[in-house]
Every structure is written in structure tokens, then in C-alpha cells.
């Protein structure tokens, strides 16, 4: 359940992006929003072989802490974006961050159970993904009536910092066992 909670918190940022990025781009006069999604996908795909080896060598903690930190930074950069250059930087950071956190969380989720329960673990992970995206769209959609989209991105970036803190705490607890 710990990994499911982390997945929900991580997908809050993704939910904010898929819900608001096009509107945000229109507000900011960014005419190439597609670059965010394209660059995000390319970076996460190119990094996957390296991040997979990092996970296998060192376990989930360090890579999730680094990746969630990059996810936090991506949303902060995005919240200040005024041109396509900073949009592409935010996309690279998000691809490296979110694009790495999610497969690591899925792998960690499956590793925590027996092989017989791996299907249930995957289902829990995927349901957590849906819950996070759905909660994000619903809650942030309500908040967007009162606060700017820049503030929405800054606010949801904090979910990545909470992931960092919880994973670090888990690392410390497991290290002392």
C-alpha cells in the first residue's frame, strides 16, 4: 500500500499537466505545447535502460528520491515558463523525473509481493495511477476557479517533495532493520 500511496501522489503532477497544460499554453502564448509531450516521452524512453540498471543495482530509494526531485523541479520550471525554450527544459525534467518514478514504483510494487500476487500488485499500481490522475483533475479543477494555473503547478509540485520525504523515511526505516 505504501507504493500505491506514492503512485497516487506522483500522478497528481501528471494529472495537472494533462488537465491544464494546453490551457496554460494558450494563456502564456506558447504555440508548441506538443513539444512538452514529445520531449517528455523521448527523455523517459532514452533514460529507461540506465534507470532500470540503477534500480537493479541500488534498489528503489535513491532513484525515486532523485527522480521525484526532478519531477518537483519540472513543475516549478513549468510554472514560470514563458517561452518554448523553458517549456522544453520543463519537459526534459518531467521526462527524467516522472518518466523514471513511475516504472520504478511499478517494479517496486511487484517486488514487494510473491509471484502469485504480482497480478494483484500490478492492478493496485494501475488503480493508484487512475485515482491520482482523477483526483488531480477533480480537486485542481475546483481550485482553478480561485487560483492561477501557475499556482496550480507550484502547488502540485509539492506532492513530489512529499514523495521524496516518504521514500527517504522508508529508506531509513529499512536500513535500520
C-alpha positions as CSV (number, residue, x, y, z in Angstrom):
1,X,0.0,0.0,0.0
2,X,3.0,2.3,0.6
3,X,3.9,2.2,-3.1
4,X,0.2,2.7,-4.1
5,X,0.2,5.9,-1.9
6,X,3.4,7.1,-3.6
7,X,1.8,6.4,-7.0
8,X,-1.3,8.4,-6.2
9,X,0.9,11.4,-5.0
10,X,3.2,11.2,-8.1
11,X,0.3,11.1,-10.6
12,X,-1.2,14.3,-9.1
13,X,1.5,16.1,-11.1
14,X,0.8,14.2,-14.3
15,X,-2.9,14.8,-13.8
16,X,-2.3,18.6,-13.5
17,X,-0.3,18.5,-16.8
18,X,-2.8,16.5,-18.8
19,X,-5.6,18.6,-17.5
20,X,-4.2,22.1,-17.7
21,X,-1.1,22.2,-20.0
22,X,-2.9,23.1,-23.2
23,X,-4.9,25.9,-21.5
24,X,-1.8,27.1,-19.7
25,X,0.0,27.2,-23.1
26,X,-2.8,29.3,-24.6
27,X,-2.7,31.7,-21.6
28,X,1.1,32.0,-22.0
29,X,1.2,32.3,-25.7
30,X,3.1,29.0,-26.1
31,X,2.3,27.7,-29.6
32,X,4.2,24.5,-29.4
33,X,2.8,22.7,-26.3
34,X,3.1,19.4,-28.2
35,X,6.9,19.7,-27.6
36,X,6.3,19.1,-23.9
37,X,4.7,15.7,-24.5
38,X,7.1,14.8,-27.3
39,X,10.3,15.6,-25.3
40,X,8.9,14.1,-22.1
41,X,8.3,10.8,-24.0
42,X,11.7,10.8,-25.7
43,X,13.6,11.6,-22.5
44,X,11.8,9.0,-20.4
45,X,12.3,6.4,-23.1
46,X,16.0,7.1,-23.6
47,X,16.7,7.0,-19.8
48,X,14.8,3.8,-19.1
49,X,17.7,1.4,-19.8
50,X,20.0,3.4,-17.5
51,X,17.5,3.9,-14.7
52,X,16.5,0.3,-14.8
53,X,20.1,-0.7,-14.1
54,X,20.3,1.9,-11.4
55,X,17.2,0.4,-9.8
56,X,18.6,-3.1,-10.1
57,X,21.9,-2.1,-8.5
58,X,20.8,0.2,-5.7
59,X,17.1,-0.6,-5.0
60,X,14.2,1.9,-5.3
61,X,15.1,4.6,-2.8
62,X,17.9,6.6,-4.4
63,X,16.4,6.6,-7.9
64,X,12.9,7.5,-6.7
65,X,14.3,10.4,-4.5
66,X,16.3,11.8,-7.4
67,X,13.5,11.3,-9.9
68,X,10.8,12.8,-7.7
69,X,13.1,15.8,-7.1
70,X,13.4,16.2,-10.9
71,X,9.6,16.0,-11.0
72,X,9.3,18.8,-8.5
73,X,11.7,20.9,-10.4
74,X,9.9,20.3,-13.7
75,X,6.7,21.7,-12.3
76,X,8.4,24.7,-10.8
77,X,10.1,25.4,-14.2
78,X,6.8,24.9,-16.0
79,X,5.0,27.3,-13.6
80,X,7.4,30.1,-14.7
81,X,7.5,29.1,-18.4
82,X,7.0,32.0,-20.8
83,X,8.7,30.6,-24.0
84,X,9.2,27.3,-25.8
85,X,12.8,27.0,-24.5
86,X,11.8,26.8,-20.9
87,X,8.9,24.6,-21.9
88,X,11.4,22.1,-23.3
89,X,13.5,22.3,-20.2
90,X,10.4,21.5,-18.1
91,X,9.6,18.6,-20.4
92,X,13.1,17.2,-20.1
93,X,13.0,17.4,-16.3
94,X,9.5,15.8,-16.3
95,X,10.6,13.0,-18.6
96,X,13.6,12.3,-16.4
97,X,11.6,12.7,-13.2
98,X,8.1,11.4,-13.7
99,X,9.2,9.1,-16.5
100,X,11.5,7.4,-14.2
101,X,9.5,7.4,-11.0
102,X,6.5,5.6,-12.5
103,X,8.3,2.4,-13.8
104,X,10.3,2.3,-10.6
105,X,7.2,2.4,-8.5
106,X,5.6,-0.3,-10.5
107,X,8.7,-2.5,-10.2
108,X,8.9,-1.9,-6.5
109,X,5.2,-2.7,-6.1
110,X,5.6,-6.0,-7.8
111,X,8.8,-6.9,-6.0
112,X,7.0,-6.4,-2.6
113,X,4.7,-9.4,-3.2
114,X,5.0,-13.0,-4.1
115,X,4.9,-14.1,-7.7
116,X,1.4,-15.4,-7.2
117,X,0.2,-11.9,-6.2
118,X,2.1,-10.0,-8.9
119,X,-1.1,-9.5,-10.9
120,X,-2.9,-8.0,-7.9
121,X,0.1,-5.8,-7.3
122,X,0.0,-4.5,-10.9
123,X,-3.7,-3.9,-10.6
124,X,-3.2,-2.0,-7.4
125,X,-0.5,0.1,-9.1
126,X,-2.6,0.9,-12.1
127,X,-5.7,1.7,-10.0
128,X,-3.5,4.1,-7.9
129,X,-2.4,5.7,-11.2
130,X,-6.1,6.3,-12.1
131,X,-7.0,7.5,-8.6
132,X,-4.2,10.1,-8.7
133,X,-5.0,11.4,-12.1
134,X,-8.7,11.5,-11.4
135,X,-8.2,13.2,-8.0
136,X,-5.9,15.7,-9.6
137,X,-8.3,16.7,-12.3
138,X,-11.2,16.9,-9.9
139,X,-9.6,18.8,-7.0
140,X,-7.3,21.0,-9.1
141,X,-10.3,21.8,-11.4
142,X,-12.2,23.2,-8.4
143,X,-9.1,25.1,-7.2
144,X,-8.5,26.6,-10.7
145,X,-11.7,28.6,-10.1
146,X,-9.8,30.6,-7.5
147,X,-6.1,30.3,-8.2
148,X,-3.9,30.7,-11.3
149,X,-2.6,27.7,-13.3
150,X,0.9,28.8,-12.3
151,X,-0.1,28.4,-8.7
152,X,-1.7,25.0,-9.5
153,X,1.6,23.7,-10.9
154,X,3.5,25.1,-7.9
155,X,1.1,23.6,-5.5
156,X,1.0,20.1,-7.1
157,X,4.9,20.2,-7.3
158,X,4.8,19.7,-3.5
159,X,3.4,16.2,-4.0
160,X,6.8,15.2,-5.5
161,X,8.6,16.7,-2.4
162,X,6.3,14.6,-0.2
163,X,7.2,11.5,-2.2
164,X,10.9,12.4,-1.6
165,X,10.3,12.7,2.2
166,X,8.3,9.5,2.5
167,X,10.8,7.4,0.4
168,X,13.7,8.8,2.4
169,X,11.9,7.9,5.6
170,X,11.2,4.4,4.3
171,X,14.9,4.0,3.3
172,X,16.0,5.0,6.8
173,X,13.5,2.5,8.4
174,X,14.6,-0.3,6.1
175,X,18.3,0.5,6.6
176,X,18.0,0.1,10.4
177,X,16.2,-3.2,10.1
